[in-house]
C-alpha cells in the first residue's frame, strides 16, 4: 500500500468516525421525530440527506448519487448498533 493511499484511507476513516459521532449526538432528537424513528437515515457531511424504511433502497440511492464517497446509513432506534469489523491481516 502506498503512503498516499494510506493517507486517503486514514482521512476516510476519520470522516466516517466523525459521522458516527454526529449521529450519536443527534440520535435522541431523531427518536422524537415520527418521520425518522424506526427508519434508516443517510448521513453525509453532518447532515441527514435521505431516509427510508428499506435499508437497501436507501443504499442503492446513495451509491447512485455518491458513487465514490462514504455515506453513513444507520437505523434510528433506541440502541445504537455496534459493529465489530475484523482487521485485515497479512499472512506470510
N, C-alpha and C positions, 0 to 999 in steps of 0.2 A: 504494500500500500504506500502510495506516495505521501509526502508530507502535506501537500496541498489538499489531497482528497481527505486526509485525516483531519485537517483543519475544518473542511467543509462539514464532515460528519460531526465533529465536535460542536460546530455552530448550530447544526440542525438539532442535535440532542439538547443543547441549551434552550433553543427556541421551543422545543417540544416540552421540556420541563417547565418553562415559563407559562405555556398554555395550560398545563395540568394545574399549576399553582393558581392561575387565574380562575379556572373552573372551580377548584376547591373553595376559593374565596367567595365566589358568587352563588355557589350551589344552594345555600339556604334561601336566598331570594328567588332563585329559579323554581324551587319547590313550591313557592307560594303562587306561582303563575300557572293557572289551569291549562293554558295553551302549551306549556312546556313540560309540566310534571308527567313523568312516565314516557316521555318521548326522547329520541336521540337528538342531540344538537351537534352541529358542526361549528368548531371554534377555530378562528384564524386571526392572527394579529390582535388578540384580546377582544374579539368581537364574535358574537353569535351570528353566523352568516346564513344558517339554514336549520331546519328541523324536520323530523319525520318520525312516524311510528315505526317505520321499517328501516332498520339499520343499513341494509344492503341497498335499498333505493337511494338513501342519503349518500352512501359511499360512492355509488355509481355517478351521482350528480357531481359530487366533489371531485372525483377523478376526471370527469369530463371538463369541469370548469378550471381545475387547478392540477393538471397532469404531472407537473414536476415539483409540486410543493406539498409539504406535510400539512394536513388538516386534522385536528383532534376531533374524533367523534366519540361521544360518551352519552350514556343514558342519564337523564335527570331523575335520580331516585335518592332515597334517604341515605343509603350506604354508598360510598364511593368505591367502585371496583378497583382492587389492587391486582395488578398482573405481574407475574414474575417471568421475565424473559431470560432464557438461557443465554449465557455468554458464549460466543463462538470460541472454540479452542483450536489451536494449530496442532495437528497430530503429525509427528515426525517419525 
